[in-house]
Amino acid sequence: DLNGKIVKQLTHTKGYDAEATLSPDGNRMIFTSMRDGDLDLYTMNLKSGKVKRITSELGYDGGAWFSQDGKKIVWRASRPKTTEEIEEYKSLLKDNLVAPTRMEVWTANADGSDAKQITQLGQANWAPNFLPDGRIIFCSNHEYKRGFPFNMYMANLDGTGMKKISRDRGFDAFPMFSPDGKKIVFSSNRNNGGTHDTNIFIADWVE
């Protein structure tokens, strides 16, 4: 509850059940689990407890969010293709590890159907979320060969119209919008006096 008291345990499987977020109506949860041997996305009806696996391709699927109307989801995914990539991914997975250095942003209907990869940028594209109007914001290091900094980018639902949102020389990630779309909140290590501190920032959203 809102006072921090644990009301109910929702999952009971061994291993990794994490990265859970709720649908706007509060009836469903989407989360990442290794219960079937790979890092896939699952949804749960919070009233019945019924769980449904909604991704099945080899690779890490995580960090999913529902759109404001609850009809779409967006998430980050790795898709190892070559024999070397697949062997490396499976080897790490055996030790309950993953190397999230190559990820792209995907969207689908809330039931997992019509899944589409919407970025083809290379490197790490992750921490996606929806704007209230259905567009997508995400974080990426694709402009920088050394893998840093991370900036925020915005795109249409199909990946077109990409626009750079932040230009800090450090780490900007985990953006979320207020329901009315007037405020954006995100994590950043800007203004940290040269330390490794990451703090939360809020800003007016004006286009």
Secondary structure as GFF3:
##gff-version 3
##sequence-region A 1 207
A	DSSP	beta_strand	17	22	.	.	.	ID=ss1
A	DSSP	beta_strand	28	33	.	.	.	ID=ss2
A	DSSP	beta_strand	40	45	.	.	.	ID=ss3
A	DSSP	beta_strand	51	53	.	.	.	ID=ss4
A	DSSP	beta_strand	61	66	.	.	.	ID=ss5
A	DSSP	beta_strand	72	77	.	.	.	ID=ss6
A	DSSP	alpha_helix	83	94	.	.	.	ID=ss7
A	DSSP	beta_strand	104	109	.	.	.	ID=ss8
A	DSSP	beta_strand	116	117	.	.	.	ID=ss9
A	DSSP	beta_strand	125	130	.	.	.	ID=ss10
A	DSSP	beta_strand	136	140	.	.	.	ID=ss11
A	DSSP	beta_strand	151	155	.	.	.	ID=ss12
A	DSSP	beta_strand	163	164	.	.	.	ID=ss13
A	DSSP	beta_strand	172	177	.	.	.	ID=ss14
A	DSSP	beta_strand	183	188	.	.	.	ID=ss15
A	DSSP	beta_strand	199	204	.	.	.	ID=ss16
###
